[in-house]
């Protein structure tokens, strides 16, 4: 059997969306965000699901590690997730990098 998922952004996005679906339970006054971290040393991108509820400690749940280290691939995954989920995205450790499609800064800080 050939592994076709290694360079398939749709497959990676589907895995992340399935995990988001299993962890997401709507609560009143709760905040949810997806954290994307650029791990330059391991040449990978890490996705986390952060949950902030009032009067509870925040939770950060690891979703997926993307080992294909290309911004075009990451951009396809993020846009695919954004079509279904409207969570805020937070990008860390991206410095002055820009999206390949429109040259907008990834992390606006």
Phi, psi and omega in degrees: 000131182270134178277102183269357185273351187297324181240028184249108182292329178295320178296314180298318179296322179298319178298315180296318180294323176296319180289323175299318180299321181286332182265341186275120171229117185294135176228147176291137179065018176264150176244140180232141176210156176253122180259128177243122184245130176272110178263092185291333181286321180267358182052058180208167175242134181246134179252134177230150175250114182259133181236126178240112177245146178296142179060022174224156177289146178291150178242139174235116185250121177292133181256312187192148172246123180261118185266348175279106193266069177226136182295327178298319179294316178297318180298320177297319179295314182296316180293326177295317179293320182293339178292331182257322182245137182255031178290157173287142176253134176241129182246126181241147177066027178264350177056233182259020180291151182236152176295137182294331186282325185228003177059027175274142177303137180288307181257110179267102184237000000 
